[in-house]
Amino acid sequence: MLTTWDHRYTEAVIEFWNTEAVKDGYKELTPESLDRIFLSSPYFDPENTFLWMDDGQVKGFTCGCTGDDLPLGQVAGYLTCIVIAEELQSDEIYSELLKAIENRFRTLGKKQSEVLFFNPMMLPWYIPDTPKHEHNNAPGVPIGSRLHSFLAAQGYIERATECAMYLDLSAFTYLDEMIAKEQKAASEGYAVELFDAAKHHGVAEMLQGFDNPLWQKEITASTEQGTPVVIAVRDDKAAGFAGPVIRQDNGRGYFAGIGVHPDHEGHGLGSVLFFKLCEAFKNIGTDYMSLYTGKDNPALRIYEKAGFRTVKYFAVMRKELSL
């Protein structure tokens, strides 16, 4: 039987998730994390959340979200997850759950279904071969999973591959090559250092050079609130950034991203910014860093040079919904 969300299912969903979703590497749910990720999200809607019941027990869970203020939100719904008990994983039950969420998107006037990293319901997962180090967001469908192959068979087009990368910061070293790049940039009038509100300016103008609302929001807030951010400057005017530099309670180094304004590209600033960021994290006792980036993103080489390795691949997928 298919039914929509009701709070009386809370404990059963947590138990189900912690039995089944963990098999694909997702972190366990607690009442607090279920509330934080799903129920308290401004994008949560019980009508976008479906349960597959079998003999009175939760055996399937799917959730999606919509919001006109989200990237692509006026035309797209986001598919967050489909989890089915291993013994019931058939195309028939997957289809029932997928059909339910897609029909809900259609009812809300959405023209496409997205599995994409802009989804505000972020699912944390454990990084393989680590002592339960975790990443805070799954940027797509895990490649090789049962759901990945099912969505591909249902008309979801794989639009990009995201590489999830990991670095144990105890092994990080600021390379001589980066020292040389930093010296060369300095000879061209650039410096890379922590943001100082009394000294530096032009952050808002620099951020406008990127088509990234997340960066504009987080880096602006960090520089205004005094959270450390690594920036590249010329004549004390911001030319690029990396950060913010935040050590999370689980030991992970959280940061929003790295970018160099188009007017200042070609000076090696991206590499220096990232290595300075890793150094800043190590200096405040951060245990590890994790991030994801597109398989074809040139920044991948910078991350690898810093010692990062790819630990998992995720597919960004889309399906056009016929109305």
Rosetta blueprint (number, residue, H / E / L):
1 M L
2 L E
3 T E
4 T E
5 W L
6 D L
7 H H
8 R H
9 Y H
10 T H
11 E H
12 A H
13 V H
14 I H
15 E H
16 F H
17 W H
18 N H
19 T H
20 E H
21 A H
22 V H
23 K H
24 D H
25 G L
26 Y E
27 K L
28 E L
29 L L
30 T L
31 P H
32 E H
33 S H
34 L H
35 D H
36 R H
37 I H
38 F H
39 L H
40 S L
41 S L
42 P L
43 Y L
44 F L
45 D L
46 P H
47 E H
48 N H
49 T E
50 F E
51 L E
52 W E
53 M E
54 D E
55 D L
56 G L
57 Q E
58 V E
59 K E
60 G E
61 F E
62 T E
63 C E
64 G E
65 C E
66 T L
67 G L
68 D L
69 D L
70 L L
71 P L
72 L L
73 G L
74 Q L
75 V L
76 A E
77 G E
78 Y E
79 L E
80 T E
81 C E
82 I E
83 V E
84 I E
85 A L
86 E H
87 E H
88 L H
89 Q L
90 S L
91 D H
92 E H
93 I H
94 Y H
95 S H
96 E H
97 L H
98 L H
99 K H
100 A H
101 I H
102 E H
103 N H
104 R H
105 F H
106 R H
107 T H
108 L L
109 G L
110 K L
111 K L
112 Q E
113 S E
114 E E
115 V E
116 L L
117 F L
118 F L
119 N L
120 P L
121 M L
122 M L
123 L L
124 P L
125 W E
126 Y E
127 I L
128 P L
129 D L
130 T L
131 P L
132 K L
133 H L
134 E E
135 H E
136 N L
137 N L
138 A L
139 P L
140 G L
141 V E
142 P E
143 I L
144 G L
145 S L
146 R H
147 L H
148 H H
149 S H
150 F H
151 L H
152 A H
153 A H
154 Q L
155 G L
156 Y L
157 I E
158 E E
159 R E
160 A E
161 T E
162 E E
163 C E
164 A E
165 M E
166 Y E
167 L E
168 D E
169 L H
170 S H
171 A H
172 F L
173 T L
174 Y L
175 L L
176 D H
177 E H
178 M H
179 I H
180 A H
181 K H
182 E H
183 Q H
184 K H
185 A H
186 A H
187 S H
188 E L
189 G L
190 Y E
191 A E
192 V E
193 E E
194 L E
195 F L
196 D L
197 A L
198 A L
199 K L
200 H L
201 H E
202 G L
203 V H
204 A H
205 E H
206 M H
207 L H
208 Q L
209 G L
210 F L
211 D L
212 N L
213 P H
214 L H
215 W H
216 Q H
217 K H
218 E H
219 I H
220 T H
221 A H
222 S H
223 T H
224 E H
225 Q H
226 G L
227 T L
228 P L
229 V L
230 V E
231 I E
232 A E
233 V E
234 R E
235 D L
236 D L
237 K E
238 A E
239 A E
240 G E
241 F E
242 A E
243 G E
244 P L
245 V L
246 I E
247 R E
248 Q L
249 D L
250 N L
251 G L
252 R E
253 G E
254 Y E
255 F L
256 A L
257 G E
258 I E
259 G E
260 V E
261 H L
262 P H
263 D H
264 H H
265 E L
266 G L
267 H L
268 G L
269 L H
270 G H
271 S H
272 V H
273 L H
274 F H
275 F H
276 K H
277 L H
278 C H
279 E H
280 A H
281 F H
282 K H
283 N H
284 I L
285 G L
286 T L
287 D L
288 Y E
289 M E
290 S E
291 L E
292 Y E
293 T E
294 G E
295 K L
296 D L
297 N L
298 P L
299 A H
300 L H
301 R H
302 I H
303 Y H
304 E H
305 K H
306 A L
307 G L
308 F L
309 R E
310 T E
311 V E
312 K E
313 Y E
314 F E
315 A E
316 V E
317 M E
318 R E
319 K E
320 E E
321 L L
322 S L
323 L L
